[in-house]
């Protein structure tokens, strides 16, 4: 199978597995795993933050960040297509009792004016806005990258109105490679941030949540309460260290493959490409003009050895380190075959 379902489909390489096998380990829960500690130092340096925690997933990072920054009844402001709203099983409301308010946007990116429109005047009747969460890159927006000036302006507005800011940086390093802007520069505008290692960086597990010392001290309690404490986690941290040392710059190849696939898809009758020039490693397209639902299309290509995903009635493909240029060409050929067969059947 050519698995373009998500960059989470990437597999650890032999070299990464070797690094895991040789990892020095201790007890992560007690803070004595040397490989985990080294990973945390690396991430703090990368992101420009004082302290960090190693966690199983980005979803747990988001859950803990919301818990630390808010009290029950506070408002969490997010984009209307954000992962924390659409793909985390209501965790923010479940664990933190927050009211989730949505900021309307195009491609997951909004403006200062859009944010201010959602901030009510101080009133005993309104729940207080407390936290703004931004996603970089934005998954359901098409792998889009927030412009630095816009993210700076929006975060400044949030801070001016007494909000904390959190960065869902599951794919932050895709934005770093796409723009040349350092992770530290992006993160300077946020009170907390996490990066995920199980997406395009190719590790099988893990995310790191970072912030100042006070934030991480509070987060550590919720890590324990949410079941995120681990034992000999250095085996997994070693994969993350390998990813930081070897798999960041190669993200550019994933971006190039996505651009190439988008260009080829635009040539196929019956398809409407929603991301004709992808910012990073995602391509979204629509099959409805050919009289096919996204699910029907996905079932057809699956029988021919290609897997993609459905996002809100559209098809999404995601390139990653497990996908070669030849895989991309083969996948395009399969799409061409399926669409030609559909056109013939319709005629």
C-alpha positions as semicolon CSV with decimal commas, in nm:
position;residue;x (nm);y (nm);z (nm)
1;X;0,000;0,000;0,000
2;X;0,103;0,359;-0,072
3;X;-0,021;0,516;0,250
4;X;-0,100;0,885;0,208
5;X;-0,362;0,881;0,484
6;X;-0,146;1,091;0,719
7;X;0,217;1,163;0,796
8;X;0,151;0,960;1,111
9;X;0,178;0,661;0,876
10;X;0,554;0,714;0,853
11;X;0,761;0,424;0,984
12;X;1,080;0,443;1,194
13;X;1,384;0,377;0,978
14;X;1,645;0,115;1,053
15;X;1,880;0,385;1,180
16;X;1,612;0,520;1,413
17;X;1,537;0,170;1,541
18;X;1,908;0,121;1,606
19;X;1,919;0,442;1,810
20;X;1,621;0,321;2,011
21;X;1,785;-0,014;2,079
22;X;2,098;0,153;2,216
23;X;1,918;0,414;2,429
24;X;2,027;0,462;2,787
25;X;1,717;0,453;3,008
26;X;1,601;0,528;3,361
27;X;1,264;0,605;3,518
28;X;1,091;0,888;3,334
29;X;0,828;0,935;3,603
30;X;1,098;1,002;3,864
31;X;1,292;1,226;3,628
32;X;1,591;0,992;3,603
33;X;1,578;0,880;3,238
34;X;1,889;1,040;3,083
35;X;1,770;1,011;2,724
36;X;1,440;1,179;2,802
37;X;1,624;1,456;2,986
38;X;1,851;1,508;2,687
39;X;1,550;1,529;2,455
40;X;1,390;1,791;2,677
41;X;1,707;2,000;2,674
42;X;1,717;1,982;2,296
43;X;1,354;2,089;2,261
44;X;1,389;2,376;2,507
45;X;1,687;2,503;2,308
46;X;1,499;2,458;1,978
47;X;1,185;2,637;2,094
48;X;1,341;2,894;2,327
49;X;1,148;2,778;2,634
50;X;1,261;2,725;2,993
51;X;1,122;2,379;3,062
52;X;0,947;2,088;2,894
53;X;0,766;1,756;2,945
54;X;0,779;1,440;2,735
55;X;0,428;1,311;2,668
56;X;0,275;1,027;2,469
57;X;0,081;1,244;2,222
58;X;0,006;1,590;2,097
59;X;-0,354;1,550;2,206
60;X;-0,237;1,504;2,565
61;X;-0,016;1,812;2,526
62;X;-0,318;2,017;2,421
63;X;-0,531;1,875;2,703
64;X;-0,272;1,959;2,967
65;X;-0,204;2,306;2,828
66;X;-0,574;2,393;2,838
67;X;-0,599;2,255;3,192
68;X;-0,305;2,463;3,317
69;X;-0,411;2,789;3,153
70;X;-0,784;2,785;3,237
71;X;-1,045;2,737;3,506
72;X;-1,385;2,569;3,449
73;X;-1,619;2,810;3,275
74;X;-1,341;3,003;3,101
75;X;-1,345;3,044;2,724
76;X;-1,096;2,869;2,498
77;X;-1,076;3,043;2,161
78;X;-0,980;2,833;1,861
79;X;-1,016;2,836;1,486
80;X;-1,335;2,667;1,367
81;X;-1,138;2,384;1,201
82;X;-0,879;2,335;1,473
83;X;-0,760;1,993;1,582
84;X;-0,838;2,064;1,948
85;X;-1,203;2,120;1,850
86;X;-1,252;1,866;1,570
87;X;-1,028;1,572;1,656
88;X;-0,975;1,544;2,031
89;X;-1,307;1,392;2,141
90;X;-1,414;1,701;2,333
91;X;-1,119;1,665;2,568
92;X;-1,089;2,038;2,642
93;X;-1,447;2,048;2,767
94;X;-1,425;1,707;2,934
95;X;-1,106;1,763;3,134
96;X;-1,111;2,140;3,182
97;X;-1,477;2,239;3,168
98;X;-1,408;2,523;2,928
99;X;-1,643;2,689;2,684
100;X;-1,498;2,651;2,335
101;X;-1,561;2,950;2,109
102;X;-1,480;2,941;1,740
103;X;-1,303;3,207;1,537
104;X;-1,411;3,205;1,172
105;X;-1,126;3,187;0,924
106;X;-1,011;3,094;0,577
107;X;-0,767;2,802;0,571
108;X;-0,735;2,807;0,949
109;X;-0,576;3,152;0,964
110;X;-0,752;3,453;1,111
111;X;-0,675;3,817;1,187
112;X;-0,661;4,041;1,493
113;X;-1,001;4,178;1,390
114;X;-1,145;3,825;1,368
115;X;-1,020;3,752;1,720
116;X;-1,142;4,078;1,871
117;X;-1,487;4,014;1,724
118;X;-1,510;3,704;1,946
119;X;-1,401;3,884;2,264
120;X;-1,711;4,006;2,450
121;X;-1,727;4,324;2,652
122;X;-1,670;4,256;3,020
123;X;-1,999;4,136;3,164
124;X;-2,125;3,927;3,452
125;X;-2,328;3,735;3,194
126;X;-2,038;3,630;2,970
127;X;-1,780;3,361;3,045
128;X;-1,431;3,514;3,054
129;X;-1,202;3,447;2,756
130;X;-0,879;3,300;2,893
131;X;-0,684;3,109;2,629
132;X;-0,617;3,136;2,256
133;X;-0,490;2,825;2,079
134;X;-0,339;2,849;1,731
135;X;-0,241;2,559;1,504
136;X;0,081;2,583;1,301
137;X;0,075;2,434;1,042
138;X;-0,301;2,413;1,018
139;X;-0,410;2,059;0,937
140;X;-0,770;2,091;0,821
141;X;-0,692;2,426;0,664
142;X;-0,477;2,241;0,413
143;X;-0,140;2,225;0,584
144;X;-0,132;2,603;0,571
145;X;0,135;2,818;0,734
146;X;0,045;3,124;0,937
147;X;0,246;3,430;0,823
148;X;0,477;3,545;1,100
149;X;0,344;3,902;1,099
150;X;-0,011;3,777;1,137
151;X;0,067;3,536;1,417
152;X;0,259;3,815;1,594
153;X;-0,036;4,053;1,562
154;X;-0,297;3,802;1,676
155;X;-0,096;3,689;1,977
156;X;-0,027;4,049;2,075
157;X;-0,401;4,120;2,067
158;X;-0,466;3,815;2,283
159;X;-0,209;3,921;2,541
160;X;-0,340;4,278;2,541
161;X;-0,679;4,139;2,643
162;X;-0,541;3,917;2,918
163;X;-0,544;3,585;2,733
164;X;-0,277;3,319;2,746
165;X;-0,157;3,183;2,411
166;X;-0,088;2,821;2,320
167;X;0,064;2,685;2,000
168;X;-0,050;2,349;1,870
169;X;0,278;2,289;1,690
170;X;0,221;1,929;1,586
171;X;0,373;2,022;1,249
172;X;0,558;2,337;1,351
173;X;0,882;2,214;1,195
174;X;0,708;2,186;0,858
175;X;0,642;2,560;0,890
176;X;1,007;2,619;0,987
177;X;1,133;2,438;0,678
178;X;0,874;2,598;0,449
179;X;0,949;2,955;0,560
180;X;1,303;2,957;0,696
181;X;1,169;3,118;1,016
182;X;1,317;2,949;1,322
183;X;1,105;2,755;1,568
184;X;1,230;2,988;1,841
185;X;1,095;3,289;1,653
186;X;0,751;3,134;1,609
187;X;0,735;3,023;1,972
188;X;0,835;3,359;2,119
189;X;0,473;3,469;2,088
190;X;0,327;3,180;2,288
191;X;0,305;3,099;2,657
192;X;0,310;2,727;2,578
193;X;0,381;2,510;2,276
194;X;0,419;2,148;2,179
195;X;0,581;1,968;1,889
196;X;0,489;1,618;1,776
197;X;0,740;1,355;1,670
198;X;0,503;1,097;1,525
199;X;0,406;1,300;1,218
200;X;0,654;1,399;0,948
201;X;0,952;1,363;1,181
202;X;0,899;0,989;1,158
203;X;0,917;0,874;1,521
204;X;0,666;0,610;1,632
205;X;0,562;0,794;1,946
206;X;0,582;1,109;2,148
207;X;0,539;1,484;2,181
208;X;0,703;1,748;2,397
209;X;0,512;2,028;2,571
210;X;0,715;2,338;2,662
211;X;0,673;2,667;2,847
212;X;0,816;2,852;3,143
213;X;0,911;2,680;3,469
214;X;0,584;2,766;3,643
215;X;0,375;2,633;3,355
216;X;0,565;2,304;3,340
217;X;0,553;2,261;3,718
218;X;0,173;2,277;3,699
219;X;0,164;2,064;3,386
220;X;0,358;1,788;3,559
221;X;0,069;1,728;3,799
222;X;-0,178;1,689;3,513
223;X;0,062;1,464;3,328
224;X;0,039;1,227;3,624
225;X;-0,338;1,267;3,656
226;X;-0,398;1,206;3,284
227;X;-0,184;0,891;3,281
228;X;0,105;1,041;3,090
229;X;0,387;0,938;3,325
230;X;0,618;0,671;3,184
231;X;0,900;0,443;3,295
232;X;1,190;0,354;3,062
233;X;1,076;0,608;2,805
234;X;1,430;0,673;2,684
235;X;1,373;0,408;2,419
236;X;1,107;0,631;2,266
237;X;1,291;0,956;2,338
238;X;1,587;0,821;2,143
239;X;1,368;0,802;1,834
240;X;1,267;1,166;1,887
241;X;1,630;1,273;1,928
242;X;1,718;1,090;1,607
243;X;1,432;1,270;1,434
244;X;1,554;1,613;1,549
245;X;1,907;1,537;1,434
246;X;1,821;1,379;1,099
247;X;1,467;1,438;0,980
248;X;1,400;1,811;0,989
249;X;1,565;1,933;0,668
250;X;1,427;1,640;0,471
251;X;1,076;1,777;0,527
252;X;1,145;1,991;0,221
253;X;1,120;1,677;0,007
254;X;0,772;1,607;0,143
255;X;0,669;1,962;0,052
256;X;0,810;1,923;-0,300
257;X;0,622;1,596;-0,344
258;X;0,297;1,758;-0,233
259;X;0,342;2,046;-0,479
260;X;0,413;1,800;-0,759
261;X;0,107;1,589;-0,678
262;X;-0,116;1,895;-0,660
263;X;0,002;2,003;-1,004
264;X;-0,071;1,659;-1,152
265;X;-0,412;1,633;-0,986
266;X;-0,515;1,963;-1,144
267;X;-0,477;1,801;-1,485
268;X;-0,733;1,527;-1,409
269;X;-1,088;1,592;-1,525
270;X;-1,350;1,574;-1,253
271;X;-1,120;1,683;-0,971
272;X;-1,109;2,025;-0,806
273;X;-0,787;2,083;-0,615
274;X;-0,847;2,300;-0,310
275;X;-0,476;2,349;-0,239
276;X;-0,327;2,408;-0,586
277;X;0,000;2,529;-0,436
278;X;0,041;2,353;-0,100
279;X;0,228;2,537;0,174
280;X;0,364;2,212;0,317
281;X;0,288;1,840;0,284
282;X;-0,090;1,825;0,239
283;X;-0,311;1,830;-0,068
284;X;-0,690;1,859;-0,046
285;X;-0,920;1,797;-0,342
286;X;-1,287;1,750;-0,422
287;X;-1,439;1,470;-0,634
288;X;-1,803;1,581;-0,638
289;X;-1,786;1,728;-0,989
290;X;-1,727;1,373;-1,113
291;X;-2,034;1,247;-0,929
292;X;-1,829;1,070;-0,662
293;X;-1,832;1,119;-0,288
294;X;-1,498;1,129;-0,111
295;X;-1,574;0,791;0,046
296;X;-1,654;0,632;-0,290
297;X;-1,330;0,765;-0,433
298;X;-1,129;0,640;-0,135
299;X;-1,276;0,291;-0,166
300;X;-1,185;0,281;-0,535
301;X;-0,823;0,383;-0,493
302;X;-0,782;0,150;-0,197
303;X;-0,857;-0,149;-0,419
304;X;-0,562;-0,035;-0,634
305;X;-0,317;0,000;-0,346
306;X;-0,343;0,368;-0,246
307;X;-0,479;0,506;0,081
308;X;-0,588;0,866;0,139
309;X;-0,831;1,017;0,392
310;X;-1,162;1,203;0,404
311;X;-1,178;1,541;0,574
312;X;-1,521;1,705;0,578
313;X;-1,629;1,556;0,244
314;X;-1,298;1,630;0,075
315;X;-1,004;1,402;0,003
316;X;-0,675;1,469;0,178
317;X;-0,336;1,322;0,093
318;X;-0,030;1,373;0,308
319;X;0,328;1,315;0,197
320;X;0,592;1,196;0,444
321;X;0,927;1,020;0,471
322;X;0,770;0,686;0,379
323;X;0,659;0,821;0,042
324;X;0,903;0,839;-0,248
325;X;0,871;1,033;-0,573
326;X;0,789;0,704;-0,744
327;X;0,513;0,641;-0,491
328;X;0,369;0,982;-0,575
329;X;0,375;0,903;-0,947
330;X;0,210;0,567;-0,888
331;X;-0,060;0,724;-0,674
332;X;-0,135;0,983;-0,944
333;X;-0,161;0,703;-1,201
334;X;-0,415;0,525;-0,979
335;X;-0,622;0,843;-0,945
336;X;-0,614;0,888;-1,322
337;X;-0,739;0,532;-1,371
338;X;-1,022;0,572;-1,122
339;X;-1,139;0,903;-1,263
340;X;-1,120;0,776;-1,622
341;X;-1,327;0,471;-1,528
342;X;-1,584;0,693;-1,358
343;X;-1,605;0,920;-1,662
344;X;-1,650;0,621;-1,893
345;X;-1,923;0,473;-1,671
346;X;-2,105;0,805;-1,659
347;X;-2,087;0,845;-2,038
